[in-house]
Amino acid sequence: MRAVLDADPKDLPREVKLKPGHRPTRLDAAKVVVQDFISRRETDRIGAVVFGKSPYILSPATLDYQLLSQLVNG
């Protein structure tokens, strides 16, 4: 996920905020896409699971979109 994106960052749903001269990584792009997905929900419960060596529940299904956004940005 640390690999630098080859695609144009302008193709993402919203602008990626980065330091000057820094190119977005796949992780940066994934965060933008997930944030966009969360922002479009109104009454859907969303949960978050992180995968590494094993899955970890970051958040059970919830309607607290602000909490989810904070967790994704972390």
Secondary structure in CASP SS format (residue, H / E / C, confidence):
PFRMAT SS
TARGET T0000
AUTHOR 0000-0000-0000
METHOD secondary structure of the structure
MODEL  1
M C 1.00
R C 1.00
A C 1.00
V E 1.00
L C 1.00
D C 1.00
A C 1.00
D C 1.00
P H 1.00
K H 1.00
D H 1.00
L C 1.00
P C 1.00
R C 1.00
E C 1.00
V C 1.00
K C 1.00
L C 1.00
K C 1.00
P C 1.00
G C 1.00
H C 1.00
R C 1.00
P C 1.00
T E 1.00
R H 1.00
L H 1.00
D H 1.00
A H 1.00
A H 1.00
K H 1.00
V H 1.00
V H 1.00
V H 1.00
Q H 1.00
D H 1.00
F H 1.00
I H 1.00
S H 1.00
R C 1.00
R C 1.00
E C 1.00
T C 1.00
D C 1.00
R C 1.00
I E 1.00
G E 1.00
A E 1.00
V E 1.00
V E 1.00
F E 1.00
G C 1.00
K C 1.00
S C 1.00
P E 1.00
Y E 1.00
I E 1.00
L E 1.00
S E 1.00
P E 1.00
A E 1.00
T E 1.00
L C 1.00
D C 1.00
Y H 1.00
Q H 1.00
L H 1.00
L H 1.00
S H 1.00
Q H 1.00
L H 1.00
V H 1.00
N H 1.00
G C 1.00
END
